[in-house]
């Protein structure tokens, strides 16, 4: 199965080569596949804020390489105290997206290796290796989560089945195979999948633009539906799992994910459909006791009022939270590369993270 999954790694969200970070502009997919080279930390921070790169793991990886770019720039400019100079870069990157904890986790990883880098004959080599380690660790975590999630599905439901997913949690959102969509890919490879029901995911349409694009590329059977069709689809009785990712998971198992996830969890519980969250352990924030404490990013209302720059709404203001919080009691299982947490709560989450 691992060989099959590795063979399915056909899509990349980012690439590091020749001292620069290349990002696939996800705002332009699926109509255009445009890669752009980034050479400054500020430009990467803007790319994260503007959602050219998105998905919690991919954001963290991009930020890690942005620190390398910042250090390169300080060395080129002859800055003596380059470690102190990096503080402004860390702050700028941390402010680019407030909810995805992977961003702060990756920045802390980079900060933790600064002293070692400073004592090395080639500090940039140390920083670059740390960023590459973050990328490679995410890739390995994706493969582990896919296998563990597949085992959960196999135990709970025999035979091919229908699943539903929300937003984009595939290769475009990570450093490798994907989180929730990685489990979907593994289920397809194992012959356990009849159809993936893809929520369009307003207002950025990550489902219809990105998830659908990834699924079509691998010829995985799928159907696109408007977000408001989810209740109707679940009512039909064919869907056995709702499988989503996460941008932050708190110590009690509450999950912040793309807006619309909470209502899916409520609907799934009402219709007795299993609800799975798939995320690397870097998404778990044990410093927050519950989802009430998670900062929820608010974006410009223009994202709701217009599509592709064309105004479609009346002259009205818009409310545009990017995430919502799903309480742990509505989640059947959280899958991480460390293991699986069934019926998540504080005790189970602490056991996982130990």
C-alpha positions in Angstrom: 0.0 0.0 0.0 2.8 2.4 0.8 4.2 1.9 -2.7 0.8 2.7 -4.2 0.6 5.9 -2.1 4.1 7.0 -3.1 3.1 6.5 -6.7 0.1 8.8 -6.2 2.3 11.7 -5.1 1.8 13.6 -8.3 0.9 17.1 -7.0 3.0 19.5 -5.2 2.1 22.9 -3.6 5.7 24.1 -3.1 9.3 23.3 -4.0 12.7 24.5 -2.7 15.5 24.6 -5.2 18.5 26.8 -6.1 18.1 28.9 -3.0 14.5 29.9 -3.7 11.0 28.9 -2.8 8.6 28.0 -5.6 4.9 28.2 -4.9 2.0 27.0 -7.1 -0.5 29.9 -7.0 -3.6 28.1 -5.8 -5.8 31.1 -6.5 -5.5 30.4 -10.2 -6.3 26.7 -10.2 -7.7 24.8 -12.0 -7.7 27.2 -15.0 -3.9 28.0 -14.7 -1.0 26.2 -13.2 1.4 29.1 -12.4 4.6 28.6 -10.4 6.3 31.7 -8.9 9.8 31.9 -7.4 10.1 33.7 -4.0 13.3 35.1 -2.7 12.3 37.2 0.3 10.5 36.4 3.5 8.2 39.4 3.1 7.0 38.1 -0.3 6.3 34.6 1.2 4.3 36.2 4.1 2.2 38.0 1.5 1.7 34.8 -0.4 0.4 33.1 2.7 -1.9 36.0 3.6 -3.2 36.2 0.1 -3.8 32.4 0.0 -1.5 31.7 -2.9 -0.3 28.9 -0.7 -2.8 27.5 1.8 -3.5 24.5 4.0 -2.1 24.5 7.5 0.8 22.1 6.9 1.8 23.9 3.6 1.7 27.3 5.3 4.1 26.0 8.0 6.5 24.6 5.5 6.4 27.8 3.4 7.1 29.9 6.5 10.1 27.6 7.4 11.7 28.3 4.1 10.8 32.0 4.4 13.1 32.1 7.5 15.9 30.6 5.3 15.3 33.3 2.7 15.3 36.0 5.4 18.6 34.8 6.7 20.1 34.7 3.2 19.0 38.3 2.7 20.6 39.4 6.0 23.9 37.7 5.1 23.9 39.3 1.6 23.3 42.7 3.2 26.1 42.2 5.6 24.0 42.4 8.8 26.2 41.5 11.7 23.6 40.4 14.2 21.5 38.4 11.8 19.7 36.5 14.6 18.3 39.8 16.0 17.4 40.9 12.5 15.3 37.8 12.0 12.9 38.8 14.8 11.1 41.2 12.5 10.8 38.4 9.9 9.4 35.9 12.5 6.8 38.5 13.5 5.8 39.3 10.0 5.4 35.6 9.1 3.5 34.9 12.4 1.0 37.6 11.5 0.2 36.3 8.0 -2.5 33.8 9.1 -3.6 33.7 12.8 -5.5 30.4 13.1 -3.3 27.7 11.6 -1.1 26.6 14.5 1.3 24.7 12.1 2.6 28.1 11.1 3.7 28.9 14.7 5.0 25.4 15.2 7.2 25.6 12.1 8.5 29.1 13.1 9.3 27.8 16.6 11.2 24.9 15.0 13.3 27.4 13.0 13.8 29.6 16.0 15.0 26.6 18.1 17.9 25.9 15.6 19.2 29.5 15.5 21.8 29.0 18.2 23.1 25.8 16.5 23.2 27.6 13.2 25.1 30.6 14.7 27.9 28.3 15.9 28.2 26.5 12.6 30.7 27.5 9.9 27.7 27.7 7.5 24.6 28.9 9.3 22.5 28.9 6.2 23.1 25.2 5.7 21.8 24.4 9.2 18.7 26.6 8.6 18.0 25.1 5.2 18.3 21.6 6.6 15.8 22.3 9.3 13.3 23.6 6.8 13.9 20.5 4.6 13.4 18.3 7.7 10.0 20.0 8.4 9.0 19.3 4.8 10.1 15.7 4.8 8.6 15.0 8.2 5.2 16.3 6.9 5.5 14.1 3.9 6.1 11.0 6.0 3.3 12.0 8.4 0.9 12.2 5.5 1.7 8.6 4.5 1.4 7.4 8.1 -2.0 9.1 8.6 -3.3 7.7 5.3 -2.5 4.2 6.4 -4.0 4.7 9.9 -7.1 6.4 8.5 -7.6 3.5 6.1 -7.4 1.0 8.9 -10.1 2.9 10.8 -12.4 2.9 7.8 -11.7 -0.8 7.2 -12.6 -1.7 10.7 -15.8 0.3 10.8 -17.3 -0.4 7.4 -16.9 -3.4 5.1 -16.8 -2.9 1.4 -16.8 0.1 -0.9 -18.5 3.2 0.4 -19.3 6.9 -0.2 -17.5 9.6 1.8 -17.8 13.4 2.0 -15.0 15.9 2.4 -14.8 19.7 2.9 -12.3 22.3 1.7 -9.0 21.0 0.3 -6.8 18.7 2.4 -4.8 17.1 -0.3 -1.3 17.5 -1.7 -2.0 21.1 -2.3 -2.4 21.7 1.4 0.6 19.8 2.6 4.1 18.7 1.9 3.1 15.4 0.4 0.1 13.0 0.1 -2.5 15.0 2.0 -4.3 14.7 5.3 -8.0 13.9 5.0 -7.6 13.6 1.2 -4.7 11.3 1.9 -7.0 8.9 3.7 -9.4 9.2 0.7 -6.6 8.4 -1.7 -5.6 5.4 0.4 -9.2 4.1 0.5 -9.4 4.4 -3.2 -6.2 2.5 -3.7 -7.5 -0.2 -1.4 -10.8 -0.5 -3.4 -12.9 0.8 -0.5 -14.3 3.9 -2.3 -17.4 4.2 -4.4 -17.6 8.0 -4.6 -16.1 11.1 -2.9 -18.8 13.8 -2.4 -16.9 17.1 -2.6 -18.4 20.2 -0.9 -17.7 23.3 -3.0 -16.5 25.2 0.1 -17.5 28.8 -0.2 -16.3 31.5 -0.5 -12.9 30.4 -1.9 -14.2 27.2 -3.5 -11.3 25.1 -2.4 -13.5 22.0 -2.9 -14.6 22.7 -6.4 -11.3 24.2 -7.6 -8.7 22.3 -5.7 -10.0 19.0 -4.3 -11.9 18.3 -7.5 -8.8 19.0 -9.5 -6.7 16.6 -7.5 -9.4 13.9 -7.6 -9.9 14.2 -11.3 -6.1 14.0 -11.9 -6.0 10.6 -10.2 -9.3 9.4 -11.7 -10.9 8.9 -8.2 -14.7 8.8 -8.6 -16.2 12.0 -7.2 -19.1 14.4 -7.4 -19.2 18.1 -6.6 -22.1 19.5 -4.6 -23.0 22.9 -3.2 -22.3 23.2 0.5 -26.0 23.5 1.3 -26.7 20.0 -0.2 -24.7 18.3 2.5 -27.8 17.6 4.7 -29.7 16.2 1.8 -26.9 13.9 0.8 -26.3 12.6 4.4 -30.1 12.0 4.7 -29.9 9.6 1.7 -28.0 7.1 3.8 -25.2 6.2 1.4 -22.4 8.3 3.0 -20.6 6.5 5.8 -17.8 9.0 6.6 -17.3 12.7 6.7 -13.5 13.2 6.5 -12.0 16.6 7.1 -8.7 18.2 8.0 -7.8 20.7 10.8 -6.0 24.0 11.3 -5.8 23.7 15.0 -6.8 21.1 17.6 -6.9 22.0 21.3 -6.1 19.9 24.3 -9.6 18.7 24.8 -10.0 17.6 21.1 -12.0 20.6 19.8 -11.1 21.3 16.1 -10.9 24.5 14.2 -11.3 23.9 10.4 -12.6 25.6 7.3 -15.9 27.4 7.9 -18.8 24.9 7.4 -17.1 22.0 9.2 -19.0 22.5 12.4 -22.4 22.2 10.7 -21.2 19.1 8.9 -20.3 17.5 12.2 -23.8 18.3 13.6 -25.4 16.9 10.5 -23.3 13.8 10.6 -24.2 13.1 14.2 -27.9 13.5 13.5 -27.7 11.1 10.5 -25.4 8.6 12.4 -22.5 9.2 9.9 -19.0 8.8 11.3 -16.9 12.0 11.5 -13.1 11.8 11.1 -10.5 14.5 11.5 -7.1 13.9 9.9 -4.2 16.2 10.9 -0.5 16.0 11.8 0.5 16.3 15.5 1.9 19.8 14.6 -1.7 20.9 14.4 -2.4 20.0 18.0 -2.1 23.0 20.4 -1.9 21.6 23.9 -1.5 25.1 25.3 -5.2 25.9 24.6 -7.7 24.0 26.8 -10.7 24.3 24.4 -11.8 25.7 21.0 -13.2 28.8 22.7 -9.6 30.1 22.9 -8.8 29.6 19.2 -8.4 32.9 17.3 -10.8 32.8 14.3 -9.4 34.6 11.3 -11.8 37.2 9.7 -11.2 38.1 6.1 -12.5 40.8 3.8 -16.2 40.6 2.9 -15.3 41.1 -0.7 -14.5 37.4 -0.8 -18.2 36.7 -0.3 -19.6 39.7 -2.3 -17.7 38.9 -5.5 -16.5 35.8 -7.5 -13.3 36.1 -9.6 -13.5 39.9 -9.1 -17.1 40.1 -10.4 -19.6 41.6 -7.9 -22.5 39.2 -7.5 -24.1 40.4 -4.3 -26.3 43.4 -3.6 -24.8 46.5 -1.8 -24.6 44.9 1.6 -21.8 44.2 4.1 -20.6 40.7 4.6 -19.5 38.5 7.6 -16.6 36.3 6.6 -15.0 34.1 9.3 -12.7 31.6 7.6 -12.9 28.9 10.3 -15.4 27.5 12.8 -14.8 25.2 15.8 -16.2 21.7 16.0 -16.6 20.4 19.6 -14.8 17.2 20.4 -18.0 15.4 21.4 -19.1 15.6 17.7 -15.9 13.9 16.5 -15.6 10.1 16.3 -11.9 9.9 15.6 -8.8 12.1 15.2 -6.1 10.5 13.0 -2.5 11.8 13.4 0.9 10.3 12.5 1.4 9.5 16.2 -1.7 7.4 16.3 -5.5 7.5 16.4 -7.7 9.1 19.1 -11.2 7.7 19.3 -13.8 9.8 21.2 -11.3 12.6 21.7 -11.2 14.3 25.1 -8.5 15.8 27.3 -7.3 12.5 28.7 -7.1 10.8 25.3 -5.3 13.8 23.7 -2.8 13.9 26.5 -2.1 10.2 26.1 -1.5 10.8 22.4 0.9 13.7 22.9 2.9 11.9 25.6 
